[in-house]
Amino acid sequence: MMTAWFLLARAVFVAAVGYTAYQLEPVATGGLFQNVAFGVVLAILIVLLEIRLKTAPVTHMLGALLGGAIGLGAAKVLGDAMYWANLGDGRVVFLHGLILLALPYLGLVMGARKGEWLEPENIVSVFRSAGPRRRYKVLDTSVIIDGRIADICETGFIDGTLVIPQFVLKELQLVADSSDSMKRNRGRRGLDILQKIQKMSGVDVMISDIDFPDVREVDLKLIELARTLQGKIVTNDFNLNKVAQLRGVDVLNINELANALKPVVLPGELMKVFILKEGKEYNQGVAYLDDGTMVVVDNARKSIGKTIDVVVTSVLQTTAGKMIFGRFIDPAAAGQQIAPPAAAVAEGRARPQVPPSAAAAGK
């Protein structure tokens, strides 16, 4: 219904401008057809401009108006200076006309492109005392739902301002209102995480109203917002990470941080693990460390449900994370196995010692 009213209003406007041109005859040397055509074409151009401005952010329109006004004022000052100088040469007159056209145009274009400077948070930052530039961290939906960002903020490892875009909040709200119970729980968890972060005293949180109507995908909106704020994206989405890096936007990936903080394990070290299930290969068992790292243990099928000592044989680093391979030496099967010192086991640096019989055989 609203669309029909807009179409009717535009048609009436075009007809009114055409009739006005017919009455006033702006094209003095033209006839009836030329004047009406001039008015209709002018009205259509204005309607096209209105359609284009409909999707433009308010701050960009204000920037265009402000820039155009400044350019027009500067052109008027220069024109008056030329007039009072009594420069009547034809080239000077042409230069005067060029200034009257160029300066308002440049002000209009530059004001529209820098419209984000009129955002409230950017205006406030101009009047703040001199200091380091604000470092913005733009959060995406996945890292909010994940929840680890709250723990990282609590420890103080992230500085600067955490930016939560309105379109991310809208996406979280849609997930929280989903009919799927799993999605609904994830969305509500994300909203709870945001509330927890906002209550932290040492964390600066900013809800951003900056939007990009011409961009439909949320990931691309995040990239454009990070570019606008000259900030970084915080995510654990692998695809968003790659696309942002290709577009020259810095990314802080929570999964990469978690992998970097995992303890280093070297072949030959001794660790205690709980064998949870059977492995794919014969006589294998599978265990997991506290950080989720998978440990594949040979000769551990009979030890499922038990905590055993495992000697690390190799470590495999993949894009999905780290995998540790180890071997369980059953003392009963190996004969007299000399247990490593308790202190060494506690440190996780002990190596299995060779039984006396094996040492004698080596000699």
FILUMDREN-826796 format. One record per residue (C-alpha): residue number from 0; residue in one letter; x, y, z. Coordinates in nm, 4 decimals. Example, Ala and Ser with C-alpha at 12.3 -4.5 7.8 and 13.67 -1.06 7.14 Angstrom:
// residues 2
<0 "A" <1.2300 -0.4500 0.7800>>
<1 "S" <1.3670 -0.1060 0.7140>>
END
This chain:
// residues 363
<0 "M" <0.0000 0.0000 0.0000>>
<1 "M" <0.2790 0.2399 0.0932>>
<2 "T" <0.4609 0.1610 -0.2345>>
<3 "A" <0.1511 0.2554 -0.4355>>
<4 "W" <0.1315 0.5910 -0.2584>>
<5 "F" <0.4985 0.6594 -0.3338>>
<6 "L" <0.4474 0.5776 -0.7028>>
<7 "L" <0.1432 0.8052 -0.7178>>
<8 "A" <0.3312 1.0890 -0.5453>>
<9 "R" <0.6210 1.0571 -0.7894>>
<10 "A" <0.3867 1.0610 -1.0903>>
<11 "V" <0.2097 1.3715 -0.9588>>
<12 "F" <0.5467 1.5399 -0.8967>>
<13 "V" <0.6677 1.4694 -1.2532>>
<14 "A" <0.3408 1.6006 -1.3972>>
<15 "A" <0.3531 1.9117 -1.1767>>
<16 "V" <0.7088 1.9971 -1.2803>>
<17 "G" <0.6180 1.9426 -1.6462>>
<18 "Y" <0.3157 2.1724 -1.6136>>
<19 "T" <0.5254 2.4360 -1.4347>>
<20 "A" <0.7810 2.4263 -1.7168>>
<21 "Y" <0.4953 2.4650 -1.9665>>
<22 "Q" <0.3696 2.7757 -1.7854>>
<23 "L" <0.7028 2.9449 -1.7097>>
<24 "E" <0.8908 2.8402 -2.0285>>
<25 "P" <1.2437 2.7995 -1.8799>>
<26 "V" <1.3782 2.7267 -2.2307>>
<27 "A" <1.3196 3.0683 -2.3855>>
<28 "T" <1.4184 2.9693 -2.7380>>
<29 "G" <1.2245 2.6435 -2.7311>>
<30 "G" <0.8647 2.5674 -2.8072>>
<31 "L" <0.5935 2.3965 -2.6056>>
<32 "F" <0.7370 2.0459 -2.6462>>
<33 "Q" <1.0917 2.1486 -2.5526>>
<34 "N" <0.9808 2.3212 -2.2314>>
<35 "V" <0.7562 2.0346 -2.1172>>
<36 "A" <1.0274 1.7783 -2.2003>>
<37 "F" <1.2814 1.9813 -2.0047>>
<38 "G" <1.0535 1.9868 -1.6987>>
<39 "V" <0.9735 1.6132 -1.7178>>
<40 "V" <1.3402 1.5116 -1.7565>>
<41 "L" <1.4375 1.7365 -1.4649>>
<42 "A" <1.1632 1.5831 -1.2484>>
<43 "I" <1.2716 1.2275 -1.3387>>
<44 "L" <1.6306 1.3085 -1.2431>>
<45 "I" <1.5096 1.4403 -0.9065>>
<46 "V" <1.3033 1.1223 -0.8506>>
<47 "L" <1.6056 0.9051 -0.9333>>
<48 "L" <1.8113 1.1051 -0.6842>>
<49 "E" <1.5400 1.0522 -0.4213>>
<50 "I" <1.5426 0.6751 -0.4831>>
<51 "R" <1.9191 0.6694 -0.4484>>
<52 "L" <1.9125 0.8708 -0.1260>>
<53 "K" <1.6533 0.6343 0.0219>>
<54 "T" <1.9210 0.3697 0.0880>>
<55 "A" <2.1948 0.6128 0.1927>>
<56 "P" <2.2815 0.6443 0.5643>>
<57 "V" <2.1591 0.9623 0.7306>>
<58 "T" <2.5121 1.0616 0.8313>>
<59 "H" <2.6285 1.0459 0.4688>>
<60 "M" <2.3398 1.2677 0.3566>>
<61 "L" <2.4187 1.5181 0.6315>>
<62 "G" <2.7835 1.5071 0.5287>>
<63 "A" <2.6891 1.5766 0.1668>>
<64 "L" <2.4719 1.8747 0.2650>>
<65 "L" <2.7384 2.0147 0.4945>>
<66 "G" <3.0145 1.9655 0.2370>>
<67 "G" <2.8050 2.1198 -0.0392>>
<68 "A" <2.7239 2.4229 0.1772>>
<69 "I" <3.0915 2.4727 0.2639>>
<70 "G" <3.1900 2.4430 -0.1030>>
<71 "L" <2.9202 2.6886 -0.2076>>
<72 "G" <3.0334 2.9367 0.0576>>
<73 "A" <3.3964 2.9092 -0.0515>>
<74 "A" <3.2959 2.9596 -0.4163>>
<75 "K" <3.0932 3.2692 -0.3207>>
<76 "V" <3.3894 3.4214 -0.1333>>
<77 "L" <3.6288 3.3625 -0.4243>>
<78 "G" <3.3728 3.4910 -0.6745>>
<79 "D" <3.3159 3.8107 -0.4790>>
<80 "A" <3.6926 3.8640 -0.4555>>
<81 "M" <3.7177 3.8361 -0.8350>>
<82 "Y" <3.4248 4.0736 -0.8778>>
<83 "W" <3.5711 4.3423 -0.6507>>
<84 "A" <3.9072 4.3067 -0.8252>>
<85 "N" <3.7218 4.4119 -1.1435>>
<86 "L" <3.8720 4.1344 -1.3516>>
<87 "G" <3.6653 4.1342 -1.6687>>
<88 "D" <3.8819 3.9162 -1.8873>>
<89 "G" <3.6957 3.6270 -2.0504>>
<90 "R" <3.9281 3.3668 -1.9015>>
<91 "V" <3.8682 3.5082 -1.5540>>
<92 "V" <3.4917 3.4929 -1.6068>>
<93 "F" <3.5253 3.1295 -1.7111>>
<94 "L" <3.7398 3.0587 -1.4044>>
<95 "H" <3.4751 3.2221 -1.1872>>
<96 "G" <3.2054 2.9968 -1.3311>>
<97 "L" <3.4267 2.6905 -1.2920>>
<98 "I" <3.4834 2.7706 -0.9241>>
<99 "L" <3.1092 2.8148 -0.8679>>
<100 "L" <3.0507 2.4666 -1.0101>>
<101 "A" <3.3569 2.2763 -0.8869>>
<102 "L" <3.3758 2.3748 -0.5186>>
<103 "P" <3.0135 2.2862 -0.4298>>
<104 "Y" <3.0507 1.9583 -0.6218>>
<105 "L" <3.3743 1.8651 -0.4436>>
<106 "G" <3.2234 1.9578 -0.1070>>
<107 "L" <2.9145 1.7480 -0.1804>>
<108 "V" <3.1136 1.4383 -0.2825>>
<109 "M" <3.3728 1.4587 -0.0049>>
<110 "G" <3.1047 1.5218 0.2572>>
<111 "A" <2.9084 1.2159 0.1423>>
<112 "R" <3.2169 0.9931 0.1508>>
<113 "K" <3.3207 1.1063 0.4993>>
<114 "G" <2.9719 1.1000 0.6462>>
<115 "E" <3.0751 0.8508 0.9179>>
<116 "W" <3.2672 1.1361 1.0820>>
<117 "L" <2.9276 1.2691 1.1914>>
<118 "E" <2.8557 0.9556 1.3972>>
<119 "P" <2.7988 1.0566 1.7630>>
<120 "E" <3.0869 0.8461 1.8929>>
<121 "N" <3.3270 0.9996 1.6397>>
<122 "I" <3.2137 1.3541 1.7207>>
<123 "V" <3.2655 1.2894 2.0926>>
<124 "S" <3.6134 1.1493 2.0295>>
<125 "V" <3.7165 1.4770 1.8600>>
<126 "F" <3.6499 1.6749 2.1778>>
<127 "R" <3.8229 1.4295 2.4083>>
<128 "S" <4.1623 1.5091 2.5512>>
<129 "A" <4.4614 1.4170 2.3376>>
<130 "G" <4.5587 1.0537 2.3676>>
<131 "P" <4.6103 0.7357 2.1682>>
<132 "R" <4.3598 0.6575 1.8945>>
<133 "R" <4.0790 0.4269 2.0013>>
<134 "R" <4.1410 0.0686 1.9022>>
<135 "Y" <3.8162 -0.0909 1.7900>>
<136 "K" <3.7487 -0.4660 1.8054>>
<137 "V" <3.4363 -0.5619 1.6088>>
<138 "L" <3.2665 -0.8771 1.7434>>
<139 "D" <3.0872 -1.1167 1.5111>>
<140 "T" <2.7962 -1.3465 1.6002>>
<141 "S" <2.9989 -1.6680 1.6225>>
<142 "V" <3.2492 -1.5366 1.8767>>
<143 "I" <2.9690 -1.3986 2.0960>>
<144 "I" <2.7809 -1.7302 2.1007>>
<145 "D" <3.1084 -1.9172 2.1632>>
<146 "G" <3.1441 -1.7321 2.4943>>
<147 "R" <3.5210 -1.7496 2.5397>>
<148 "I" <3.5499 -1.3809 2.4522>>
<149 "A" <3.3998 -1.2994 2.7942>>
<150 "D" <3.6757 -1.4931 2.9724>>
<151 "I" <3.9425 -1.3219 2.7599>>
<152 "C" <3.7973 -0.9788 2.8421>>
<153 "E" <3.7879 -1.0685 3.2108>>
<154 "T" <4.1606 -1.1423 3.2098>>
<155 "G" <4.2378 -0.8068 3.0442>>
<156 "F" <4.4077 -0.9472 2.7328>>
<157 "I" <4.1886 -0.7421 2.4956>>
<158 "D" <4.2294 -0.3651 2.5027>>
<159 "G" <4.0455 -0.0908 2.3208>>
<160 "T" <3.6725 -0.0715 2.2531>>
<161 "L" <3.4557 -0.3750 2.1796>>
<162 "V" <3.2127 -0.2815 1.9020>>
<163 "I" <2.8814 -0.4687 1.8813>>
<164 "P" <2.6969 -0.3751 1.5586>>
<165 "Q" <2.3193 -0.3467 1.5576>>
<166 "F" <2.2961 -0.5956 1.2698>>
<167 "V" <2.4798 -0.8538 1.4838>>
<168 "L" <2.2352 -0.7920 1.7695>>
<169 "K" <1.9494 -0.8384 1.5239>>
<170 "E" <2.0968 -1.1685 1.4054>>
<171 "L" <2.1377 -1.2859 1.7663>>
<172 "Q" <1.7758 -1.1936 1.8374>>
<173 "L" <1.6582 -1.3956 1.5363>>
<174 "V" <1.8567 -1.6973 1.6572>>
<175 "A" <1.7200 -1.6567 2.0113>>
<176 "D" <1.3625 -1.6505 1.8744>>
<177 "S" <1.4150 -1.9593 1.6560>>
<178 "S" <1.1701 -2.2497 1.6782>>
<179 "D" <1.4675 -2.4881 1.6949>>
<180 "S" <1.5521 -2.5403 2.0625>>
<181 "M" <1.9238 -2.5820 1.9886>>
<182 "K" <1.9449 -2.2534 1.7971>>
<183 "R" <1.7278 -2.0800 2.0553>>
<184 "N" <1.9610 -2.1818 2.3380>>
<185 "R" <2.2655 -2.0644 2.1405>>
<186 "G" <2.1057 -1.7266 2.0723>>
<187 "R" <2.0096 -1.6756 2.4352>>
<188 "R" <2.3588 -1.7762 2.5428>>
<189 "G" <2.5010 -1.5095 2.3098>>
<190 "L" <2.2755 -1.2419 2.4605>>
<191 "D" <2.3772 -1.3508 2.8117>>
<192 "I" <2.7454 -1.3278 2.7133>>
<193 "L" <2.6954 -0.9715 2.5856>>
<194 "Q" <2.5216 -0.8739 2.9081>>
<195 "K" <2.8095 -1.0230 3.1061>>
<196 "I" <3.0677 -0.8274 2.9030>>
<197 "Q" <2.8752 -0.5006 2.9436>>
<198 "K" <2.8784 -0.5422 3.3221>>
<199 "M" <3.2588 -0.5749 3.3345>>
<200 "S" <3.4064 -0.2575 3.4769>>
<201 "G" <3.7315 -0.2578 3.2798>>
<202 "V" <3.5783 -0.3264 2.9371>>
<203 "D" <3.4645 -0.0474 2.7018>>
<204 "V" <3.1635 -0.1646 2.4991>>
<205 "M" <3.0045 0.0362 2.2166>>
<206 "I" <2.6814 -0.0476 2.0332>>
<207 "S" <2.7279 0.0773 1.6761>>
<208 "D" <2.4361 0.1946 1.4614>>
<209 "I" <2.6500 0.2090 1.1472>>
<210 "D" <2.4883 -0.0031 0.8781>>
<211 "F" <2.5466 -0.0700 0.5104>>
<212 "P" <2.2064 -0.1087 0.3390>>
<213 "D" <2.3646 -0.1968 0.0049>>
<214 "V" <2.5433 -0.4969 0.1636>>
<215 "R" <2.3210 -0.7928 0.2497>>
<216 "E" <2.5581 -1.0483 0.4063>>
<217 "V" <2.6441 -0.9938 0.7717>>
<218 "D" <3.0063 -1.1035 0.7202>>
<219 "L" <3.0604 -0.8405 0.4504>>
<220 "K" <2.8956 -0.5771 0.6717>>
<221 "L" <3.1440 -0.6663 0.9477>>
<222 "I" <3.4346 -0.6196 0.7072>>
<223 "E" <3.3034 -0.2805 0.5909>>
<224 "L" <3.2464 -0.1694 0.9514>>
<225 "A" <3.5996 -0.2717 1.0517>>
<226 "R" <3.7329 -0.0733 0.7548>>
<227 "T" <3.5264 0.2309 0.8508>>
<228 "L" <3.6427 0.2242 1.2129>>
<229 "Q" <3.9968 0.1158 1.1184>>
<230 "G" <3.9577 -0.1685 1.3670>>
<231 "K" <3.9924 -0.5460 1.3836>>
<232 "I" <3.7366 -0.8260 1.3620>>
<233 "V" <3.7178 -1.0745 1.6506>>
<234 "T" <3.5822 -1.4096 1.5315>>
<235 "N" <3.6241 -1.7853 1.5314>>
<236 "D" <3.4699 -1.8257 1.1845>>
<237 "F" <3.7314 -1.9720 0.9491>>
<238 "N" <3.5657 -1.8412 0.6306>>
<239 "L" <3.5198 -1.4872 0.7656>>
<240 "N" <3.8830 -1.4943 0.8764>>
<241 "K" <4.0045 -1.5727 0.5244>>
<242 "V" <3.7738 -1.3259 0.3445>>
<243 "A" <3.8660 -1.0421 0.5820>>
<244 "Q" <4.2377 -1.1058 0.5366>>
<245 "L" <4.1956 -1.1057 0.1574>>
<246 "R" <4.0277 -0.7644 0.1863>>
<247 "G" <4.3055 -0.6239 0.4033>>
<248 "V" <4.1211 -0.6257 0.7380>>
<249 "D" <4.3021 -0.7524 1.0483>>
<250 "V" <4.1393 -1.0452 1.2304>>
<251 "L" <4.1746 -1.1809 1.5840>>
<252 "N" <4.0759 -1.5481 1.5699>>
<253 "I" <3.9839 -1.7021 1.9061>>
<254 "N" <4.0561 -2.0550 1.7813>>
<255 "E" <4.4069 -1.9554 1.6714>>
<256 "L" <4.4635 -1.8010 2.0141>>
<257 "A" <4.3469 -2.1202 2.1843>>
<258 "N" <4.5818 -2.3322 1.9714>>
<259 "A" <4.8729 -2.1004 2.0478>>
<260 "L" <4.8104 -2.1326 2.4222>>
<261 "K" <4.8046 -2.5117 2.4256>>
<262 "P" <5.0999 -2.6605 2.6160>>
<263 "V" <5.3903 -2.7844 2.4064>>
<264 "V" <5.4318 -3.1622 2.4134>>
<265 "L" <5.7535 -3.3259 2.2921>>
<266 "P" <5.8120 -3.6876 2.1867>>
<267 "G" <5.9359 -3.8976 2.4772>>
<268 "E" <5.7405 -3.7119 2.7437>>
<269 "L" <5.5196 -3.8969 2.9879>>
<270 "M" <5.1606 -3.7907 3.0537>>
<271 "K" <4.8605 -3.9252 3.2395>>
<272 "V" <4.5421 -3.9599 3.0329>>
<273 "F" <4.2001 -4.1176 3.0738>>
<274 "I" <4.1224 -4.3637 2.7927>>
<275 "L" <3.7704 -4.2750 2.6867>>
<276 "K" <3.6985 -4.4969 2.3873>>
<277 "E" <3.8423 -4.7348 2.1309>>
<278 "G" <4.0465 -4.5987 1.8401>>
<279 "K" <4.0105 -4.6713 1.4684>>
<280 "E" <4.3155 -4.8945 1.4453>>
<281 "Y" <4.3715 -5.2264 1.6183>>
<282 "N" <4.4408 -5.2091 1.9933>>
<283 "Q" <4.4160 -4.8279 2.0005>>
<284 "G" <4.2550 -4.6110 2.2650>>
<285 "V" <4.1512 -4.2463 2.2463>>
<286 "A" <4.1818 -3.9860 2.5218>>
<287 "Y" <4.1353 -3.6086 2.5406>>
<288 "L" <4.3290 -3.3427 2.7278>>
<289 "D" <4.1549 -3.0666 2.9226>>
<290 "D" <4.1841 -2.8285 2.6252>>
<291 "G" <4.0185 -3.0800 2.3905>>
<292 "T" <4.3355 -3.2098 2.2233>>
<293 "M" <4.2919 -3.5685 2.1037>>
<294 "V" <4.5455 -3.8275 2.2221>>
<295 "V" <4.5636 -4.1547 2.0256>>
<296 "V" <4.7297 -4.4280 2.2325>>
<297 "D" <4.8608 -4.7613 2.1024>>
<298 "N" <4.8198 -5.0758 2.3149>>
<299 "A" <4.5445 -4.9079 2.5167>>
<300 "R" <4.2292 -5.0892 2.4050>>
<301 "K" <4.2172 -5.2947 2.7247>>
<302 "S" <4.2569 -4.9796 2.9360>>
<303 "I" <3.9309 -4.8094 2.8307>>
<304 "G" <3.7830 -4.6387 3.1352>>
<305 "K" <4.1175 -4.6173 3.3144>>
<306 "T" <4.3811 -4.3484 3.3735>>
<307 "I" <4.7196 -4.4642 3.2465>>
<308 "D" <5.0717 -4.3329 3.1853>>
<309 "V" <5.1447 -4.2750 2.8165>>
<310 "V" <5.4743 -4.2080 2.6405>>
<311 "V" <5.4365 -3.9474 2.3625>>
<312 "T" <5.5677 -4.0775 2.0301>>
<313 "S" <5.4734 -3.7929 1.7914>>
<314 "V" <5.2687 -3.4750 1.7588>>
<315 "L" <5.0679 -3.3848 1.4476>>
<316 "Q" <4.9605 -3.0236 1.3835>>
<317 "T" <4.6634 -2.9840 1.1460>>
<318 "T" <4.4339 -2.6973 1.0463>>
<319 "A" <4.1710 -2.8411 1.2797>>
<320 "G" <4.4102 -2.8474 1.5752>>
<321 "K" <4.6737 -3.0667 1.7335>>
<322 "M" <4.6779 -3.4475 1.7658>>
<323 "I" <4.9090 -3.6367 2.0001>>
<324 "F" <5.0135 -3.9977 1.9421>>
<325 "G" <5.1427 -4.2058 2.2284>>
<326 "R" <5.2122 -4.5598 2.3402>>
<327 "F" <5.1074 -4.7395 2.6549>>
<328 "I" <5.3601 -4.9867 2.7921>>
<329 "D" <5.1841 -5.2303 3.0216>>
<330 "P" <5.4221 -5.3039 3.3130>>
<331 "A" <5.2802 -5.6531 3.3461>>
<332 "A" <5.3545 -5.7312 2.9820>>
<333 "A" <5.6931 -5.5607 2.9730>>
<334 "G" <5.8277 -5.7364 3.2805>>
<335 "Q" <5.9963 -5.5317 3.5481>>
<336 "Q" <5.9399 -5.1738 3.4380>>
<337 "I" <6.1103 -4.9176 3.6528>>
<338 "A" <5.8616 -4.6429 3.7307>>
<339 "P" <5.9800 -4.2863 3.6775>>
<340 "P" <6.0177 -4.0592 3.9787>>
<341 "A" <5.6928 -3.9114 4.1082>>
<342 "A" <5.8233 -3.5560 4.0729>>
<343 "A" <5.9079 -3.6156 3.7083>>
<344 "V" <5.5616 -3.7558 3.6423>>
<345 "A" <5.4057 -3.4501 3.8034>>
<346 "E" <5.6106 -3.2232 3.5776>>
<347 "G" <5.5154 -3.4293 3.2706>>
<348 "R" <5.8799 -3.4572 3.1602>>
<349 "A" <5.9635 -3.8144 3.2587>>
<350 "R" <6.0875 -4.0680 3.0079>>
<351 "P" <6.0366 -4.4432 3.0434>>
<352 "Q" <6.3470 -4.6093 3.1827>>
<353 "V" <6.4946 -4.9244 3.0316>>
<354 "P" <6.4552 -5.2426 3.2420>>
<355 "P" <6.7793 -5.3953 3.3782>>
<356 "S" <6.7362 -5.7034 3.1584>>
<357 "A" <6.7230 -5.4903 2.8444>>
<358 "A" <7.0270 -5.2920 2.9582>>
<359 "A" <7.2240 -5.6109 3.0145>>
<360 "A" <7.1260 -5.7381 2.6723>>
<361 "G" <7.2464 -5.4128 2.5194>>
<362 "K" <7.5874 -5.4635 2.6726>>
END
